[in-house]
Amino acid sequence: MNISIMMDELVKELKQATATLQLETPKGVIRAPQVVDGYLPAKNPKDTEATEDFPYVIARYLNDSSNDEGAMAQVKVICGTYSEDDQRGWRDLLNLTNAIKTHLLAHRLFGKCFSIELPMKREFPEEQPAPEWAGWFTLNISIPNIQEVDEDVRRILDC
């Protein structure tokens, strides 16, 4: 069970899901959203050529747990779009999250050993800081469980 590998594989899936989307940045550039894990990169205010934050998709690890039945990780996928048009802004966010939801439901097994469990919950807060629009998914992901090594296995490994 390696959470770093799971996050890398999830980011690959999110990049595939959003690669063809064309969304507006605050400077009016049209591009696919940047996809990162953890947090958006820090910005240097003096760097006028830096990548704009919007649009974005962030895969953020929240927690994981293991028991006798298996192991589960929880990840929040945070999405942000930018539009000064209130009627287009929320729809851009809806289109972004629809692309992700459709892709992840079609590819629930990813990275050969991780599986997205249902239900997949999508949320948009009612209050939005227009022209910035945000929403997120909460994903429960089955991850390989570490098995305890008993005496029989230890004898085999020691040979």
N, C-alpha and C positions, 0 to 999 in steps of 0.2 A: 504494500500500500504506500505509494509515493504521491503525496498531494501535489508536489511540484510538477510531476509528469502529467497528472490529471489536468492541472491548470493549463499547461502547455498544449495539451490535446484539445481542450475546450476552446482555447483561443484560436486554434487552427480551424475548428468547426465554425466559430463565429465569423472568422475572416471569409470562409467560403460562403456563408449565408448572406453576407453583406457586400461582397465584392462588386456586384453589378449595380448597386444602388447609387444614385446621384443626388446628393443633398447639398443644400446651401450652407456656406460658412458665413460668419458675421461680415466678412469682407466681400461677399458676393461670389466667391469661387464655388464652383460645383464639383463635388468629389464624393467618393465613397467614405463612409465613416472610418476614423482610425479605431483600431481594436487593440486594447491593451489589457494586461492583467494587473490587478492591484489598484493602482491609482494613475491618474493622468500625469504625464511628465511635468516636472517643475518648469516654470517659465522664467526666462530672463527678460525683464521689461525693456532692456536696451536692444534685444534681438528682434528687429522688425520683420525678419524673414522666418521666424519660428512658426511651426505648424500650429494653426488655430485649434483650440480645443473642440469646437463643434464642427461637424457632428462626431459623436463618439459612441463606443460600446466598451464598457469596462466589465471584465469578469473578476469579481471580488470574492475571495475565499472568506467564509464566515466561521465555520466550525466543522468538526467531524466527530463521529462516535463509533465505537465497536462494541459488539456483544457476541454471545454465542451464535446468533443467527446470521451475523454478517457485519459489514461496516458501511457507513453512510457519511457522505460529506454534504454540506450545504453551501451553495454558491449563489451570490446575487449577481445578476447580469443587469448593469445599469446602462440605460440608453439616453442620449441627449441629442436634440436637434435644435436648429436655430431658424426662426422665421419671424419677420415682422408682421406678416399677415396672419391674424389670429385663426382664420378658417383653414389656412394651409398648415400652420405650425403644428397643431395637434394631429392633423392627418399625416404629416411627415413622420411624426413619432409613431403613429399607428402603423404606417407602412414599414418603417424600420423594424418594429417589434413583430409585425406579421412575418416578415422575411426570416427573422430569427426563429420564431415559433414553428413555422412550417418546416424549416430545415432541421431543427432539433427533434421535432416529432418524427420526421422521416429517417433520422439518423440517431435514434436514442442510444444505440450502442456505439461508442466511439473509443478510439485509442486502444482497441482490441480487448479492453477489460473493464471499461467504465460504462455505466448504464444510467440514463436519466429516468427517474421514477416518476410516475404520475401520481397526483395531479401536478401540472406545471402551472404555477400561478403568475399572472401578469397583473401589474398594478400601475395606474396613473393617478397621482394625487389630484384632487379636484382643483386645488389652488396651484397655478403654474406661474413661474416668474417670466412671463412673456417679455421679450421675444425668445427666451430660452425655454425649451420644453423637455421634460424628463419623465421617465417611467422605468420600471424594472421588472425582472422575473426573479422569482426565488426557485432555484433548482435543488432538488434532492437527488444526489448522484450515488448509486451503489459503487463501492470501490472494493478491490480485493482485500479480504481479511487476512491478517497475519495469523498463521496457525502455530499453536504451541508445539514445540518439538518434544515428543515423549521419549522414553528410554529405548524403545525399539528403533526409532528413527536415529537417535544418537549413535547406537551401535552400528548402524549401516553407514552413517556419515564418518565415523571414526575408522572404518576399514580402508 
